[in-house]
Amino acid sequence: MDDLLLQNPWWVNRKNIEDDVKIKRLKNRRFIYEPRLFGPSDLNRDAVYTLRGARQVGKTTLVKLIIRDLLSKEVPPRNIFYYSMDLVKDDKELFDIFMTWYRTADDDRGRKYILFDEATYVKDWEKAVKHIVDTLGLEDKTFILTGSSAIDLRKGSERLPGRRGVSNPDRLLLPLSFKEFCRLTGLDIGLEDEGSIEPGDISKSLSELKIFHNELDLHLDKYLICGGFLESINSFFDKGSIDDEIFERYASVIFTEIEKAKKSRNKSKDIFSSILDSLGSRISWNRLAKKSGGISTNTLIDYVYTFSDSFTLHYLEHLDLNKMSGSTGKEKKLYFFDPFYYHVISRIIGQPYIKIGKSSIIEGLIGAHLIRNFESGIYQGFSNIDRTFYWKSSKGKEVDFVLARSSNELLPVEVKYQNMINPIDYVPIKNTFKKGVVVSKNTFDASGDIVTLPASSFLYILG
């Protein structure tokens, strides 16, 4: 019981939530971001939700903010049960911990809130949840289970058929997008048709984007350093640089997920190095395996899936225009999802960040923003991308990204982060797709079916 009280100090006094380490840390931050992934109606439903996302992205902080909000609404303190699963051995121990709390809850008639943090650390966690629901029912109970491994949460959730309570119960917390970063740090532009990347809609926002072009570029330069993680953002804006401790912590959590999946640190470093060396280029699994120390192709794929399902990197397949799906046997393109990861990974492998081309990172950032905006299944991990591809013709002409929003609706996006855009740069889009977007460094042009605008403007439009 002492351990339960230690993790749930509001049982003694609801004001004790203010002394929680995550809540106290917010008070000293220059920038605070509170994502709205769970609305009041969500928290009043009989449901088993999952909250997924990379480690250190803010899942625990979000859970503590939810608890603080519930306490402010006069929910009986003992009806809110939080438990961190780091040291819980198995489903039996988890069920016993739950029952120890459940027998002490203040109000038998009130809704109970059960928040299991890092549930994927517990072997067979879903068995405990299934037993709870089967034994006590889901009525007047709202579960939120967090985890950093999409594959572990996915497999566990799939073993709870008919016991989730609601449709679409899974949530994904990602690092801040470029627009979220801009708004957080003081740049908020009102645009028409925000979120739409149709050439006609983009043209409506062009005049406003031109006015703020320099400011958007300055913010993009900062975003390329901080990424979307609040720890790195606050450190950079407070001190002009990011603390070494933050780099070390993020490197540590990347390896924590790797080792949790029973993968080798050294093999991971070799693979990370090969990915950085091949950034934005087409490469086969076989070739990437050879570059990564001659490991087997199956081992390489297994590692890439692990990195993808812990929300660290993403990869794109070639689009087969006849089948309107990915060509699994063709070359891939790999990128890290957030700009800050490039800094962390370059330190892990001992390669200076300066050697990583800015244009390649911008390209990956465009892809990440397309994915976060238009992929519906990425809460299951970044190995579940089925709308965003690259395309290459039989003659070798390539388009960096093709968004397949339906069987007959394709939007190509070509990244040309360079000072001058040449007529030839439009040819692959014009000949095959007729319309699309070219992402430039400084050029604006909305005079035809192919819109050109700078990377910072395009990223802001994406949201």
C-alpha positions as CSV (number, residue, x, y, z in Angstrom):
1,M,0.0,0.0,0.0
2,D,2.9,2.4,0.7
3,D,4.0,2.1,-3.0
4,L,0.5,2.9,-4.1
5,L,0.4,6.0,-1.9
6,L,3.8,7.1,-3.2
7,Q,2.5,7.0,-6.8
8,N,-0.9,8.5,-5.9
9,P,-0.2,11.2,-3.3
10,W,-3.5,13.0,-4.1
11,W,-5.3,10.3,-2.1
12,V,-4.0,12.0,1.0
13,N,-4.6,15.6,-0.3
14,R,-5.8,16.4,-3.8
15,K,-3.4,19.4,-3.8
16,N,-0.4,17.0,-3.7
17,I,-0.6,16.7,-7.5
18,E,1.1,20.0,-7.6
19,D,4.2,18.4,-6.0
20,D,4.4,15.7,-8.7
21,V,7.8,15.9,-10.4
22,K,6.3,16.2,-13.9
23,I,3.9,18.9,-12.9
24,K,6.6,20.9,-10.9
25,R,8.9,20.7,-13.9
26,L,6.3,22.4,-16.1
27,K,6.3,25.4,-13.7
28,N,9.9,26.1,-14.5
29,R,9.6,25.8,-18.2
30,R,9.5,28.7,-20.6
31,F,7.3,26.8,-23.0
32,I,4.5,24.5,-22.0
33,Y,2.4,22.5,-24.5
34,E,-0.7,20.6,-23.5
35,P,-1.9,18.3,-26.2
36,R,-5.6,17.7,-26.4
37,L,-5.7,14.0,-27.2
38,F,-8.5,13.2,-24.6
39,G,-11.5,15.5,-24.4
40,P,-14.0,15.6,-21.5
41,S,-16.4,13.3,-23.4
42,D,-13.6,10.7,-23.9
43,L,-12.9,10.6,-20.2
44,N,-16.5,10.0,-19.4
45,R,-16.8,6.8,-21.4
46,D,-16.4,3.2,-20.4
47,A,-13.2,2.6,-22.4
48,V,-9.8,1.1,-22.6
49,Y,-7.6,3.7,-24.4
50,T,-4.0,3.4,-25.4
51,L,-1.6,6.3,-25.6
52,R,1.4,5.6,-27.7
53,G,4.5,7.5,-28.6
54,A,8.3,7.7,-28.4
55,R,9.8,7.7,-24.9
56,Q,10.4,11.2,-23.5
57,V,7.8,12.7,-25.9
58,G,5.6,13.6,-22.9
59,K,3.2,10.7,-22.4
60,T,3.6,10.6,-18.6
61,T,3.3,14.4,-18.3
62,L,0.1,14.3,-20.3
63,V,-1.3,11.6,-18.0
64,K,-0.4,13.7,-14.9
65,L,-2.1,16.7,-16.5
66,I,-5.2,14.6,-17.0
67,I,-5.1,13.7,-13.3
68,R,-4.7,17.3,-12.3
69,D,-7.7,18.2,-14.4
70,L,-9.8,15.5,-13.0
71,L,-8.9,16.5,-9.4
72,S,-9.9,20.1,-10.2
73,K,-13.3,18.8,-11.3
74,E,-13.9,17.3,-7.8
75,V,-13.4,13.7,-8.9
76,P,-12.9,11.7,-5.6
77,P,-9.1,11.4,-5.3
78,R,-9.2,7.7,-4.6
79,N,-11.2,7.1,-7.8
80,I,-8.0,8.1,-9.8
81,F,-5.4,5.3,-9.9
82,Y,-2.0,5.9,-11.5
83,Y,0.7,3.3,-11.6
84,S,4.0,3.2,-13.4
85,M,4.7,-0.3,-14.7
86,D,8.5,-0.2,-14.9
87,L,9.1,-2.7,-12.1
88,V,5.9,-4.8,-12.4
89,K,6.8,-8.4,-13.2
90,D,3.7,-9.9,-15.0
91,D,0.0,-9.8,-15.4
92,K,-0.7,-11.5,-12.1
93,E,1.2,-8.9,-10.2
94,L,-0.5,-6.1,-12.1
95,F,-4.0,-7.5,-11.3
96,D,-3.1,-7.8,-7.6
97,I,-1.9,-4.2,-7.6
98,F,-5.1,-3.1,-9.2
99,M,-7.3,-5.0,-6.8
100,T,-5.4,-3.6,-3.8
101,W,-6.4,-0.1,-5.0
102,Y,-9.9,-1.1,-6.1
103,R,-11.0,-2.2,-2.7
104,T,-10.0,1.2,-1.3
105,A,-11.8,3.4,-3.8
106,D,-13.9,6.1,-2.1
107,D,-17.0,6.0,-4.2
108,D,-18.5,2.8,-5.5
109,R,-20.9,4.7,-7.7
110,G,-18.4,7.2,-9.2
111,R,-16.3,6.7,-12.3
112,K,-12.9,5.1,-11.8
113,Y,-9.9,6.3,-13.8
114,I,-7.1,3.8,-14.2
115,L,-3.9,5.1,-15.7
116,F,-1.2,2.4,-16.3
117,D,2.0,4.1,-17.4
118,E,4.4,2.1,-19.7
119,A,2.1,-0.9,-19.7
120,T,4.2,-2.6,-22.3
121,Y,6.9,-3.2,-19.6
122,V,4.6,-5.9,-18.1
123,K,4.6,-9.3,-19.7
124,D,1.1,-10.2,-20.8
125,W,-0.4,-6.9,-19.5
126,E,-3.5,-7.4,-21.6
127,K,-4.4,-10.6,-19.6
128,A,-4.7,-8.4,-16.4
129,V,-6.9,-5.9,-18.2
130,K,-9.0,-8.6,-19.7
131,H,-9.4,-10.2,-16.3
132,I,-10.4,-6.9,-14.7
133,V,-13.0,-6.2,-17.4
134,D,-14.4,-9.8,-17.3
135,T,-14.5,-9.9,-13.5
136,L,-15.7,-6.3,-12.6
137,G,-17.1,-5.0,-15.9
138,L,-16.1,-1.9,-17.8
139,E,-19.0,0.2,-16.5
140,D,-17.9,3.5,-14.9
141,K,-14.3,2.7,-15.7
142,T,-11.9,4.6,-18.0
143,F,-8.5,3.0,-18.7
144,I,-5.5,4.8,-20.3
145,L,-2.5,2.6,-20.9
146,T,0.7,4.2,-22.2
147,G,3.5,2.6,-24.1
148,S,6.5,3.4,-26.2
149,S,6.5,0.3,-28.3
150,A,3.6,0.4,-30.8
151,I,4.0,-3.3,-31.6
152,D,3.7,-4.4,-27.9
153,L,0.6,-2.2,-27.4
154,R,-0.9,-3.4,-30.7
155,K,-0.5,-7.1,-30.0
156,G,-1.9,-6.6,-26.5
157,S,-4.8,-4.5,-27.7
158,E,-5.7,-7.1,-30.3
159,R,-6.1,-9.6,-27.5
160,L,-8.9,-7.5,-26.0
161,P,-11.7,-8.1,-28.5
162,G,-15.0,-6.6,-27.5
163,R,-13.4,-5.1,-24.3
164,R,-12.2,-1.7,-25.5
165,G,-15.7,-0.1,-25.0
166,V,-15.4,2.5,-27.8
167,S,-14.4,2.8,-31.5
168,N,-11.0,4.3,-32.3
169,P,-9.6,4.0,-28.7
170,D,-6.0,4.5,-29.7
171,R,-4.1,7.8,-29.4
172,L,-0.7,8.8,-30.6
173,L,1.5,11.5,-29.1
174,L,4.1,12.8,-31.5
175,P,6.7,15.5,-31.1
176,L,5.5,19.0,-32.0
177,S,5.0,19.6,-35.7
178,F,6.6,22.7,-37.3
179,K,3.4,24.7,-37.0
180,E,2.9,23.7,-33.4
181,F,6.6,24.7,-32.7
182,C,6.0,28.1,-34.4
183,R,2.9,28.8,-32.4
184,L,4.5,27.7,-29.2
185,T,7.5,29.9,-29.7
186,G,5.6,33.0,-30.9
187,L,4.8,32.8,-34.6
188,D,1.1,32.3,-35.4
189,I,-0.1,33.0,-39.0
190,G,-3.7,33.0,-39.9
191,L,-4.2,31.2,-43.2
192,E,-7.1,30.2,-45.3
193,D,-7.7,26.5,-45.8
194,E,-5.1,25.5,-43.2
195,G,-4.0,21.9,-43.6
196,S,-5.0,21.6,-47.3
197,I,-2.1,21.1,-49.7
198,E,-4.2,21.2,-52.8
199,P,-2.5,23.6,-55.3
200,G,-5.6,25.8,-55.5
201,D,-5.9,26.1,-51.7
202,I,-2.2,26.8,-51.3
203,S,-2.4,29.8,-53.7
204,K,-5.0,31.5,-51.4
205,S,-2.4,31.6,-48.6
206,L,0.6,32.7,-50.8
207,S,0.5,36.4,-50.1
208,E,0.4,35.9,-46.3
209,L,3.2,33.3,-46.5
210,K,5.4,35.7,-48.5
211,I,5.0,38.3,-45.8
212,F,6.2,35.9,-43.1
213,H,8.8,34.1,-45.2
214,N,11.9,35.3,-43.4
215,E,10.4,34.6,-39.9
216,L,9.3,31.1,-41.0
217,D,12.8,30.4,-42.3
218,L,14.3,31.5,-39.0
219,H,11.9,29.3,-37.1
220,L,12.7,26.4,-39.4
221,D,16.4,26.8,-38.6
222,K,15.6,26.6,-34.9
223,Y,13.3,23.6,-35.4
224,L,16.0,21.7,-37.2
225,I,18.1,22.0,-34.1
226,C,15.4,21.4,-31.4
227,G,12.9,19.2,-33.2
228,G,9.5,18.9,-31.6
229,F,10.6,17.7,-28.1
230,L,9.8,20.1,-25.3
231,E,13.0,19.3,-23.4
232,S,15.3,20.3,-26.3
233,I,13.1,23.3,-27.2
234,N,13.2,24.8,-23.7
235,S,16.9,24.2,-23.3
236,F,17.7,25.8,-26.7
237,F,15.5,28.9,-26.1
238,D,16.8,29.3,-22.5
239,K,20.5,28.8,-23.1
240,G,21.1,29.1,-26.9
241,S,22.1,25.4,-27.0
242,I,20.8,22.1,-25.9
243,D,22.3,20.6,-22.7
244,D,24.5,17.5,-23.1
245,E,22.4,15.8,-20.5
246,I,19.4,16.0,-22.8
247,F,21.3,14.4,-25.7
248,E,22.5,11.7,-23.4
249,R,19.0,11.0,-22.0
250,Y,17.4,10.7,-25.4
251,A,20.2,8.4,-26.6
252,S,19.7,6.3,-23.5
253,V,15.9,6.0,-24.1
254,I,16.5,5.0,-27.7
255,F,18.8,2.2,-26.5
256,T,16.3,1.3,-23.8
257,E,13.7,0.4,-26.4
258,I,16.3,-1.4,-28.5
259,E,17.4,-3.6,-25.6
260,K,13.8,-4.1,-24.5
261,A,13.3,-5.7,-27.9
262,K,16.4,-7.8,-27.3
263,K,18.4,-6.1,-30.0
264,S,22.2,-5.3,-29.9
265,R,23.5,-1.8,-29.3
266,N,26.4,-2.3,-31.6
267,K,24.3,-3.6,-34.5
268,S,21.9,-0.7,-34.0
269,K,24.8,1.8,-34.2
270,D,26.0,0.2,-37.5
271,I,22.5,0.3,-38.9
272,F,21.9,3.9,-37.8
273,S,25.2,4.9,-39.5
274,S,24.2,3.2,-42.7
275,I,20.8,4.9,-42.7
276,L,22.4,8.4,-42.2
277,D,24.9,7.6,-45.0
278,S,22.0,6.7,-47.3
279,L,19.6,9.4,-46.2
280,G,17.0,10.2,-48.8
281,S,18.5,7.8,-51.3
282,R,16.8,4.6,-52.6
283,I,18.3,1.6,-51.1
284,S,17.4,-2.1,-50.9
285,W,17.2,-4.1,-47.7
286,N,20.0,-6.3,-49.0
287,R,22.3,-3.4,-49.7
288,L,21.6,-1.7,-46.4
289,A,22.3,-5.0,-44.6
290,K,25.7,-5.2,-46.3
291,K,26.5,-1.6,-45.4
292,S,25.6,-2.4,-41.8
293,G,28.4,-4.8,-41.1
294,G,27.2,-7.6,-43.4
295,I,24.3,-8.7,-41.2
296,S,21.5,-10.9,-42.7
297,T,18.8,-9.1,-44.6
298,N,16.1,-10.5,-42.2
299,T,18.0,-9.2,-39.2
300,L,18.3,-5.8,-40.8
301,I,14.5,-5.7,-41.5
302,D,13.8,-6.8,-38.0
303,Y,15.9,-3.9,-36.6
304,V,14.3,-1.4,-38.9
305,Y,10.8,-2.5,-37.8
306,T,11.9,-2.1,-34.2
307,F,13.1,1.4,-34.8
308,S,9.9,2.2,-36.7
309,D,7.6,0.8,-34.1
310,S,9.3,2.8,-31.4
311,F,8.6,5.9,-33.5
312,T,12.2,6.8,-34.2
313,L,12.4,6.4,-38.0
314,H,10.1,5.8,-40.9
315,Y,10.7,4.3,-44.4
316,L,8.8,4.7,-47.6
317,E,8.1,2.1,-50.3
318,H,7.9,2.7,-54.1
319,L,4.4,3.4,-55.4
320,D,3.1,0.9,-58.0
321,L,0.8,3.1,-60.0
322,N,-1.0,0.0,-61.4
323,K,-1.8,-1.5,-58.1
324,M,-1.9,1.8,-56.2
325,S,0.1,0.3,-53.4
326,G,3.7,-0.1,-52.2
327,S,6.1,-2.3,-54.1
328,T,7.5,-4.4,-51.2
329,G,10.3,-5.9,-53.3
330,K,11.7,-2.6,-54.5
331,E,14.1,-0.2,-52.8
332,K,13.2,1.9,-49.8
333,K,13.9,5.4,-48.6
334,L,14.6,5.9,-44.9
335,Y,14.5,8.9,-42.7
336,F,14.4,9.8,-38.9
337,F,11.1,11.2,-37.9
338,D,12.1,14.2,-35.9
339,P,15.0,16.6,-36.6
340,F,16.3,16.3,-33.1
341,Y,16.9,12.5,-33.7
342,Y,19.5,13.4,-36.3
343,H,21.6,15.2,-33.6
344,V,21.1,12.4,-31.1
345,I,21.9,9.6,-33.6
346,S,24.9,11.5,-35.0
347,R,26.3,11.6,-31.4
348,I,25.5,7.9,-30.8
349,I,27.6,6.9,-33.9
350,G,30.3,9.6,-33.5
351,Q,29.5,11.3,-36.8
352,P,29.4,15.1,-36.7
353,Y,25.9,16.4,-37.4
354,I,27.4,18.9,-39.9
355,K,28.1,16.1,-42.3
356,I,24.4,15.3,-42.6
357,G,23.1,17.3,-45.6
358,K,20.4,19.9,-44.6
359,S,18.5,19.3,-47.8
360,S,18.2,15.6,-46.9
361,I,16.9,16.4,-43.5
362,I,14.4,18.9,-45.0
363,E,13.3,16.2,-47.3
364,G,12.7,13.7,-44.5
365,L,10.9,16.4,-42.5
366,I,8.5,17.0,-45.4
367,G,7.8,13.2,-45.5
368,A,7.3,13.1,-41.7
369,H,4.7,15.9,-41.9
370,L,2.9,14.2,-44.7
371,I,2.8,11.0,-42.7
372,R,1.6,12.7,-39.5
373,N,-1.2,14.5,-41.4
374,F,-2.5,11.9,-43.8
375,E,-1.7,8.4,-42.4
376,S,-4.5,7.0,-40.2
377,G,-2.8,3.9,-38.8
378,I,0.5,5.2,-37.5
379,Y,-0.6,4.7,-33.9
380,Q,0.4,1.1,-34.7
381,G,3.9,2.3,-35.5
382,F,5.7,3.8,-38.5
383,S,5.9,0.4,-40.2
384,N,2.2,0.9,-41.0
385,I,2.5,3.6,-43.6
386,D,0.1,2.9,-46.5
387,R,-0.7,6.3,-48.1
388,T,2.7,7.9,-48.5
389,F,5.2,6.7,-51.0
390,Y,8.0,7.7,-53.3
391,W,7.8,7.1,-57.1
392,K,10.3,6.3,-59.8
393,S,9.6,5.8,-63.5
394,S,11.1,3.1,-65.7
395,K,13.4,5.8,-67.1
396,G,14.7,6.7,-63.6
397,K,12.7,9.9,-63.1
398,E,11.8,10.2,-59.4
399,V,9.3,12.1,-57.3
400,D,10.2,12.3,-53.6
401,F,6.7,11.8,-52.2
402,V,3.4,10.7,-53.6
403,L,0.4,11.0,-51.3
404,A,-2.2,8.4,-52.3
405,R,-5.4,9.6,-50.7
406,S,-7.7,7.3,-52.7
407,S,-7.5,5.0,-55.7
408,N,-7.7,7.9,-58.2
409,E,-6.4,10.8,-56.1
410,L,-2.7,11.3,-56.1
411,L,-0.7,14.3,-55.0
412,P,3.0,14.3,-55.8
413,V,5.5,16.4,-53.7
414,E,9.0,17.0,-55.0
415,V,11.6,18.6,-52.7
416,K,14.1,20.9,-54.4
417,Y,15.7,22.7,-51.5
418,Q,18.0,24.8,-53.6
419,N,18.4,28.5,-54.6
420,M,17.1,28.1,-58.1
421,I,14.3,26.0,-59.5
422,N,14.9,24.9,-63.1
423,P,12.2,24.0,-65.6
424,I,13.5,20.4,-65.7
425,D,12.6,20.1,-62.0
426,Y,8.9,20.1,-62.9
427,V,9.1,17.4,-65.6
428,P,8.5,14.2,-63.5
429,I,5.4,15.7,-61.9
430,K,4.1,17.4,-65.1
431,N,4.5,14.3,-67.3
432,T,3.0,11.7,-65.0
433,F,0.7,13.5,-62.5
434,K,-0.2,16.8,-64.1
435,K,-0.4,18.7,-60.8
436,G,1.4,18.8,-57.6
437,V,3.8,20.7,-55.3
438,V,7.5,21.5,-55.6
439,V,9.1,22.4,-52.3
440,S,11.8,25.0,-52.7
441,K,14.2,27.0,-50.6
442,N,13.0,30.5,-51.5
443,T,10.8,30.3,-54.6
444,F,7.0,31.1,-54.6
445,D,5.0,30.3,-57.7
446,A,1.2,29.5,-57.9
447,S,0.6,30.4,-61.5
448,G,-0.2,26.8,-62.7
449,D,-1.2,23.3,-61.6
450,I,2.2,22.8,-60.0
451,V,2.6,25.1,-57.0
452,T,6.1,26.0,-55.8
453,L,6.7,27.3,-52.3
454,P,9.5,27.3,-49.7
455,A,9.9,24.4,-47.3
456,S,9.1,26.5,-44.2
457,S,5.8,27.7,-45.8
458,F,4.9,24.2,-46.9
459,L,5.6,22.7,-43.5
460,Y,3.5,25.4,-41.8
461,I,0.6,24.7,-44.1
462,L,0.7,21.0,-43.3
463,G,0.3,21.8,-39.6
